[in-house]
Amino acid sequence: MTSTRTHGQLTLPGQAAAPDGPVDLTPMFLMHHAFRRDLAAFTAAVDATPVTDRRTWRALDLRWRRFATVLHHHHTGEDRYIWPALLAAVTDGGTAADRATLDAMAAEHGEIDPMLEACARGFATLAERADEAARAALADDLTRTRERLGSHLGHEERDALALVQRFLTPEDWAGLDEQVSSGYPARLIPFTLAWIMYGLPAEGRAAAAGFLGRAAVMLWSVAFRRAFERTERAAFRYA
């Protein structure tokens, strides 16, 4: 379905595109910003953290596992709900190129998964022992992961989200967002909320507050923010 009504989209640092249209893509752009921010921070931390600082490597290992868990739920929600719904709409009224874009989304997820696992092994090794060779291998794995995930996010922003604007209504999107959100376990909520809000520029924080609602923002401010920031300082103290 094509609509001439537009919403006006959020643009955050590193974002490749912000396709305009009837659907508010704020939650997607907030997640993408956090993924990019994290990979930049991990890259800097791996380069700068002394291999002998076991406490910091353990904090980085835990933080990587949390990052990978959120990314897993994000990609699973897309593969299980968003891309199939969009593919059905595109099959009815789109082109072969539109379908190829959606096929590429799931394929790219499959390419990224082994890279995440390689990084996880590197962080786990360095959490256990000082190993310069493991650090060098992890730095290489992180570089590849950052480049591949960054390329995927850009592809999604430029092309797949443009299809969302062409073929889905705000009501369609709200239903899909509810399905995706249901896949996140309750134990992840404190981390994920603080993780999304962390490091946002003023425009992004205002957009997040508008999307999340006053109650969620108050919960973040009062209950989750300080604890999250303490763990960030512990993990990324050298970054």
HELIX and SHEET records of a PDB file:
HELIX    1   1 THR A   26  ALA A   48  1                                  23    
HELIX    2   2 ARG A   54  GLY A   77  1                                  24    
HELIX    3   3 GLU A   78  ILE A   82  3                                   5    
HELIX    4   4 TRP A   83  GLY A   93  1                                  11    
HELIX    5   5 ALA A   96  GLU A  128  1                                  33    
HELIX    6   6 GLU A  132  HIS A  155  1                                  24    
HELIX    7   7 GLU A  156  ALA A  160  3                                   5    
HELIX    8   8 LEU A  161  PHE A  167  1                                   7    
HELIX    9   9 PRO A  170  SER A  182  1                                  13    
HELIX   10  10 ALA A  186  LEU A  188  5                                   3    
HELIX   11  11 ILE A  189  MET A  197  1                                   9    
HELIX   12  12 ALA A  202  LEU A  212  1                                  11    
HELIX   13  13 ARG A  214  LEU A  219  1                                   6    
HELIX   14  14 TRP A  220  PHE A  224  3                                   5    
HELIX   15  15 ARG A  225  ALA A  235  1                                  11    
END                                                                             
